[in-house]
Amino acid sequence: MKRRADAPPDFFAAEATGLRWLAEAMPHGGPRVPAVLAVSRHEIQIERIDTASWTADSDEAFGRALAVMHALGASTFGAPAHGYIGPLLLDNMPAREWADFYVSRRVEPYLHQAVDRGSMPHHAISTFGRLFARIDDIAGPAEPPSRIHGDLWRGNVLADSRGRAWVIDPAAHGGHRETDLAMMRLFGGFGARCHAAYREAWPLSPGHEDRVALHQLHPLLVHAVLFGGGYGADALRAARRYVA
């Protein structure tokens, strides 16, 4: 059971919707997702997971399962309703092109929040502006929307006593699959076998290594808003890779 007394009216409903949407991949071999048992404005109750240690086998199995979930796809970039990442609102208004969606819904809003909170210098806006002007050149080959978790750090992936991977606390939407993979690398906890298994199941587009920092901008800016300037400096450094 998770509770939050000051939760916005749709806070836990958005989480429940995301869990149920990701769970549609389970019959096809996607990661396991706990069932939503009850949801209200101030709380959500989900299926209990009896957790166990994360192993190399769990790592590999999750890489394959994640590829299945991503490949199930989405009807558009975005989602029918907005969501949340931690306590922050996520604008999920649909877009036809990933680059437009990423700039306007995932990077620009948190850039301005970080600057307003003093976590980034004001001149960061011009640096990011130059990146936005080049986004079509650096976004890589076009791909259809993937069914992504949206907040895929190691704490949101659990292993049970049978070694099966479960995902929790999503910010689920139609996005670019490299966004999930880049966040997994940003905060660590996933091994080489996980990434190799994913690429074996669904190879990545050419140049994906050059785009890792691009896809990490969103989580870095979210962390800059929530936790302060160290993450803001990291986000600015990542942006400068593409405008030097």
Secondary structure, 3 states (H helix, E strand, C coil): CEECCCCCCCHHHHHHHHHHHHHCCHHHCCCECCCEEEECCCEEEECCCCEECCCHHHHHHHHHHHHHHHHHCCCCEECCCCEEECCEEECCCCECCHHHHHHHHHHHHHHHHHHHCCCCCCCHHHHHHHHHHCHHHHCCCCCCCEEECCCCCHHHEEEECCCCEEECCCCCEEECHHHHHHHHHHHCCCCHHHHHHHHHHCCCCCCHHHHHHHHHHHHHHHHHHHHCHHHHHHHHHHHHCCCC
